[in-house]
Amino acid sequence: MPTATLRAMGLSVLLLMVSLVARGDLKRAKVDEGQYFSAAQLAAQVAHPVDGFDFKAVSSRPESTILIARRDKTGEVEVHAALDDILLVESGRATVTVGGRVTGNRQTEANEWRGGEQSGGREYAVAAGDLLLIPAGSPHLVTVAANAPFTYLIVKIPAQHPLTTSNGP
């Protein structure tokens, strides 16, 4: 398994454990024999994106959800009001714009918005092995180059202080 993959997976587990300790949830976390996913298994989960995007849940528990995602084209602006995202790049390169304002987005489910136009924010050029923390309520957009697959893990954890609004962020 590539060193970057091991590093990213290790950071994911470390960040999850830190978040659990910070919230006092560690004592409630189920202790088991762990779960292992090879890089090949993860890649196979998102090998056939539809319309330039695919994602699958790798693990889901009350305290976190881990997803593997692949983008072959730029996505929509996203805002998650109640979840922090921890993005760990598996392969490829992208620019992720975080923050700023969004206009014209639509609510897709409770505490989730998609689409619209993002203005402002900070751009991060990310590549294999990189880690990006996106706090709840922060608009974010993943921009990928044409014909350049971008694969990443996303760890979603409940926000310490979720955004509360009825009209979207």
Summary of the structure (lengths in Angstrom):
residues: 169
radius of gyration: 15.8
end to end distance: 39.5
largest distance: 45.7
contacts: 491
relative contact order: 0.23
helix: 18%
strand: 43%
